[in-house]
């Protein structure tokens, strides 16, 4: 890990004692009232010297952050993932022969991808241009932004630039993958700028559901593009580091060519609540759980949530055990890097919880999305080696189900309740808040940055279109707002924004050690097998006499229970014999043609009898 050579552009942090929180609150309020001009003007009104960090003022005077001279060469923005979907975020920037990448994430499989472990972006275009790529910049350490990095490094060993915690999470992820080239990881602090080729990238602190999240101001001679990353505006964050709205306002005052902004919560009006709301709810729930064990399921990356759970457990004089591989790894890493403050002696190994009374324990676990292999799922179905659910256990699911996971979560909740547990989930109490901006915060960002062009990113199609309409209400013209798709080549210059074609983009499926070897045909077969099962027909034929020497034998898997369907199976064997004899009489000697006729005959017969269509696999052996 190297401390990268950077150029300081200011601290970009508010301090509570200097009125930073109240400045942020009044900035937000003034937008709602329709009177917001800039974060700088609000800050000045609040109290003079607290308006902007002094060093940043001096840099502005010296011209070190002055906008570059514009030219007619366009900057090209090519999203290869993250548009029209939640997950696998990756964006390529290209200018005058140089390229940089922002984020490289993954997404999780759904019911359309049975047996798949992960979904990553298609790196074809990146590989084709690997000699032009100067670096990879990462906004934060969530899987949908870093999960694809190990697979990218197999193709191109690009230097990586990220904040300290994000680098720590990337290191942990790379350690899980063997035979990778040594990664060039560079730690960058918010407020610093990295210059690579014709690009300079400034790191700007934002609030999210993980510490050390940043947005980027990406500058070249075509202008400045601001990409927010995942963000919310939390004026009372757990770590007291408020989003650097003043820096966004400064950039907006100097002139921003385009804004790429988080669209995840574009359908939600108002503001996203502060993370501290969860802490207050947890305090009440812990008090109500006196005499019972507490189990809290949350995302392993939500370090602020984990901190609040540990703090509340310490107040209640309870020990804390951690369950789930990713949770154990993240807690260990975050504690070592001082992002998590763990009181001495409070953590106990999950293997040792039997030595403590239930009312003296808090278990923090993975599985808030009901994942079948997660620790909470195994607890619910009595398959966890150390934790057995007992009547009276208070189980808090501190997360909102990701779209598509609702059924999985409900199944786990139901099983936990069957075992007598008191299950608390997000819809019942304030045990979860989002890490993404709602409409008023998205409007505030647009007002701060004042972009010439706007491209909504990070969301399904409905989120992107809703964010587009919000931009219209903020005064942007329809011709200056572009809803793009993965693979689009977006060209930006002072004279306009346009879709200049497309490049190869899509998804690559990861199954075990195989990357990209499972395609649409394999998925179709898997779905067919899961829906209707398989029938295997085998027969041995004399190559000279063309007579059936053995069989036909029929094997059913996932279609019918053979012992209860002997009559149907015998009829099926008769059908196979008739098809083979017909082939012999017709002097058909091509084995592929014979197999096809057997397959079609069996499929037709079974559909007539059962109205089901199992996969039919004929195996014909030729005996010399």
C-alpha positions, 0 to 999 in steps of 0.5 A: 500500500502506497501513499500516492503523490497528490496535490492538496486542494483543501480539507473539506471538513466541517467541525461541529464547534465551528457551526458546520452542522448548522451550516449544512442544515440551513443550506438544505432548508434554504433549498426547500424554501426556494432561496438557496444560492450556494453553500458558500453564501449560506456559510457566510451568513452563518458566521464569516470565517467558518464559510470555507477552509482557509487553505482552500480560499488561498488555493483559489486565489493562487489559481491552483484550482482554477478551471482549465482552458477549454478546447473543442475535444469532447470527453467521452463517458462510457458506462459499462454497468450500473445503468438500468440496474442495481449493481456492477457499477463501472464507468469509463472516462476517455479524453484525447487518448487517455482513459480512467475507470471509476468503480468496478462492482458486481451484482448478485444472481437472481431467479433468472441465473440459477447456480450463479455465484456473482455477476460482473461487467463485461470488460471487453472494451477495457481489454481492447483499450488497456494501453490507454487506461491510466488508473481505477478510482473507487468511490467506496467499499461496497460490493457493487463498487469493488466486487469486480476488481479481482476479475478486472485485475486478471485482465489488466493490472491497473493502479487503484486509487481509493480512500484508506478504508476502501483500500483495506476492503479491496485488500481483503477481497483480493486476498480471497482470490489466488493467482492475481498480480500484485495490485498497485493500491494507493491511499488518497484522502478526501480533499486531495487530487490525483493527476494521471495523464490528461485527467486530474481527479479530486476526492470529495467527502460524501456521506453514505452507509459506509465510512470513507465514501467519496465523490469525484471531480474529474477534470480535463481540458474539456471541462470538469465532470462531477460524479457523486458516487453513492451519497446522502446528506447527513448533518449528524453522521456517526463519525461527525464528518459532514458531506463537503457541500461547500466544495461541491458549491465551489465547483458549481461556481467555477463551472461544471460541464456535467453531473453524474448523480446517484439515482437510487432513491429518486422515487422517494420524496423528502430527505433520507434520515440520519444514521443516528435515528437507528442508534436511538431505536436500538437503544430502546430495543435493547432496554426492552430486551432485558433478560433475553439474548439480542441478535442483530443482522445487518450488512457487514460493510455498514461500519457505522451501524456496527459501531452503534450496536457495539456502543449500545451493548457496552452501555447494557454491559453485554458481550458482543459475538460476531457471526458470518465470514464477511462480518468477522473480516470487516470488523477485524479490518475496521478495528485495526484501521481505527474506523471501529472503536471497540471497548476492551474485552467486549468482543468474544469468540462465537465459539465461546457464547455458551459460556455466557448467559443469554441476557449478557450477549449480543450477536452481530450477524450477516444474513439481513437479506435472507441469503440461503448460506448466510449465518442468520438463515442457518440460525433460522433453519437450525443449521448453525453450529454455535447459535440455536434460536431460543424462545424470547430471543430478540432478533433485529433485522437492520436492513431493507430487503433489496428488490427481489429479496423480499421472499427470502427475508420473509421466509427467514422471519417466519422460521425465526418466529416459529422458534419463538423469537421476537423478530424486529424488522425495518417496517416495524421500527426505525432499525434501518435508514438508507445510505442514498439521497432522496429527492430533496437531497438530489435537488440540493446536489443539482443546485450546488453543482449547477451542471451544464449537462446532467446524466442520472446514474446508479439505478433501475430505469424507473429511478433514472427517469424519475431523477431526470424529471427532478432535473427538469424541475431544477431548470435544466433543459431536456436537451441537456439531460441524457438517460443513458444505457450500459455501453452507450458512448456519451460525448460531452463538450461545450457545444453539446451532449450526445449519444455517439454510439455504443460499445460491447457491454453486458454481464459476465456470469461467475460460477465457481472458478469459471468466469464467462463459461456459463451463457444463455444456453446453459442458463436455459437448460438449468431453468428447464431442469429446475422446472420440469426435471430430466428423463434419461433414455439409454439403449444398446444397439448391435452395429451389424444387425441393428437390433436392440441388445439392451434396454431401453432403460429410462431414468427419471430425476425431478420429473416423476417418482418412478416407483409410483409410475411403473405403468407410465415408465413401461409405456415410455419404454415401448415408445422408445422401442417403436421409434428405434424400430422405425429408424431401422426400417427406414435405414437411418444410420446417422446416430444424431438423427436417431437420437433426435427422433427418440428425443422428439418421440419421448417428449411428445408422449410425455406431454400428451400423458402429463402436460409436462416437458422434462429435458430428454437426454437420449444415450444410444450405445453401438455394440460391435 
